Amino acid sequence: MCQPDTGTLTLATQRFTVNIIFLLLLLSGARRTKKTWPVSFPQEELKKRLTPAQYHVTQERGTESAFTGGLTLNKDEGTYTCVVCSTPLFSSDTKFDSGSGWPSFFDLMKEESITVTDDFSYGMHRVEATCSQCGAHLGHLFEDGPRPTGKRYCINSASLGFQAKDATSSTSEGGAAGSSASDGKTEL
């Protein structure tokens, strides 16, 4: 009688199990942890107020194509804000050309303006940067920036508004108009 080769079967079973575990880890890393933010907006309002690119980046954790954002090459003096809630995030004094194709900054205006979390999506480890007030996805933080911080906040232009130093009105990537937040809290 012919008996199955149990050594080969065991090896195949082990490989299958490892592949399933790896796939589950990849899928679990793509989930966003639910968190309540201090400022919230109804999703229907955001869909009307933001451009499709702004909504995709800030609410769906998207990434705009490199070298396509309207604020990437901006050299004006002023403040970069969250396009969703207008929280001040970065000063133009900390912006630098990283060559990445996205606006890059080496420091924050206030340490508490951005929340950073581990991001294991796409099978790799990165550090996601979100607005600490409304939870909008901004981009990622890398440890390859210039002195004095050594940090590079690689931020999607579509997630930013810009307040020129001499201007009295805000502008944003894509021209979305401002709105007021609801008193309630929402989960992103």
C-alpha positions in Angstrom: 0.0 0.0 0.0 1.1 3.5 -0.7 1.0 5.9 2.3 1.1 9.7 2.0 4.4 11.4 2.8 3.5 13.0 6.1 6.7 15.0 6.1 5.7 16.8 2.9 2.1 17.2 4.1 3.3 18.8 7.4 5.6 21.2 5.5 2.8 22.2 3.2 0.4 22.7 6.2 3.0 24.8 8.0 3.5 27.1 4.9 -0.2 27.5 4.5 -0.6 28.4 8.2 2.3 30.9 8.0 0.7 32.5 4.9 -2.7 32.8 6.6 -1.1 34.4 9.7 0.8 36.9 7.5 -2.4 37.8 5.6 -4.3 38.3 8.8 -1.5 40.6 10.2 -1.6 42.6 7.0 -5.4 43.0 7.1 -5.4 43.9 10.8 -2.8 46.6 10.2 -5.0 48.3 7.6 -7.8 48.8 10.2 -8.1 52.2 11.8 -8.6 52.3 15.5 -11.8 54.1 16.4 -11.1 57.3 18.4 -13.2 60.2 19.5 -11.8 63.6 18.6 -12.4 67.0 20.3 -13.8 68.5 17.0 -16.2 66.7 14.7 -18.1 67.3 11.5 -20.9 65.3 9.9 -19.5 63.2 7.1 -22.2 64.5 4.7 -21.0 68.1 5.4 -17.4 67.1 4.8 -18.3 65.4 1.5 -19.9 68.7 0.4 -17.3 71.1 1.8 -14.1 69.2 0.8 -12.9 68.4 -2.7 -12.9 64.7 -3.6 -9.1 64.7 -3.2 -9.3 66.4 0.3 -12.0 64.0 1.4 -10.1 60.9 0.2 -6.8 62.0 1.9 -8.2 63.2 5.2 -11.1 60.8 5.7 -10.1 57.7 3.9 -6.4 57.8 4.7 -5.5 58.4 1.1 -2.2 59.7 -0.5 -2.1 62.2 -3.3 0.4 61.5 -6.1 3.9 63.0 -5.6 4.6 66.4 -7.1 0.9 67.1 -7.7 -0.2 69.1 -4.6 -0.7 72.8 -4.9 1.2 73.6 -1.7 4.2 71.4 -2.4 6.2 74.3 -4.0 4.6 77.1 -1.9 7.4 79.4 -0.5 5.1 82.1 1.0 5.5 82.9 4.7 2.6 81.9 6.8 0.9 79.0 8.6 -0.2 75.6 7.3 -3.5 74.5 8.9 -5.7 71.4 8.9 -8.0 71.7 5.9 -10.8 70.1 7.9 -10.8 72.1 11.1 -8.3 74.9 10.5 -6.0 73.9 13.4 -2.6 75.5 13.0 0.0 72.7 12.3 3.2 74.0 10.7 5.0 77.3 10.2 6.5 78.1 6.8 9.8 78.5 8.7 9.9 74.7 9.2 9.1 73.8 5.6 11.9 72.3 3.5 12.4 70.6 0.2 12.8 67.0 0.9 12.7 66.0 -2.8 9.8 63.6 -1.9 7.1 65.5 -3.9 5.0 66.3 -0.8 5.2 69.3 1.6 7.8 68.4 4.3 8.3 70.1 7.7 10.9 69.4 10.4 8.8 70.7 13.3 5.3 71.4 14.5 3.9 74.7 15.7 2.7 73.0 18.8 3.6 69.5 19.9 0.0 68.7 20.7 -1.3 69.7 17.3 -0.6 66.3 15.7 -1.2 62.8 16.9 1.2 60.1 15.7 0.3 56.4 15.6 1.9 53.2 14.3 0.6 52.4 10.8 1.2 48.8 9.6 -0.9 49.1 6.4 0.6 47.8 3.1 2.8 45.3 5.0 5.2 47.9 6.3 5.7 50.0 9.4 5.2 53.7 9.2 4.1 56.4 11.6 0.9 58.1 10.6 0.3 61.8 11.4 -3.2 62.9 12.1 -4.7 66.2 13.2 -5.2 65.9 17.0 -8.4 68.0 16.9 -10.4 66.3 14.2 -8.5 63.1 13.4 -7.9 64.1 9.7 -5.2 62.0 8.1 -2.3 64.3 7.2 0.6 62.1 6.1 3.5 60.3 7.8 6.4 61.1 10.1 9.9 59.9 9.2 13.1 60.2 11.2 15.3 61.3 8.2 14.7 65.1 8.4 17.2 68.0 8.9 18.5 69.4 12.1 17.6 70.4 14.7 14.8 67.7 15.0 15.9 65.1 12.5 12.1 64.7 11.7 10.4 64.9 8.4 6.6 65.3 8.5 5.7 64.2 5.0 2.2 65.8 4.5 -0.3 65.5 1.8 -1.0 69.0 0.2 -4.7 68.1 0.0 -4.9 67.9 3.8 -3.5 71.4 4.3 -4.9 74.9 4.3 -2.5 77.9 4.2 -2.8 81.2 6.0 -0.4 83.7 4.4 1.4 85.9 6.9 0.0 89.1 5.4 -3.4 87.7 4.5 -6.6 87.8 6.5 -8.4 84.9 4.8 -7.4 81.2 4.7 -6.9 79.3 1.5 -6.7 75.5 1.2 -5.5 73.0 -1.3 -8.4 72.7 -3.7 -10.2 75.8 -2.4 -12.6 74.2 0.2 -14.5 76.7 2.2 -14.6 76.7 6.0 -17.4 75.5 8.2 -18.2 75.2 11.9 -17.9 71.9 13.8 -20.7 70.2 15.6 -20.8 70.1 19.4 -21.0 66.3 19.3 -18.1 63.9 18.8 -17.6 61.5 16.0 -15.5 58.5 15.3 -13.2 58.4 12.3 
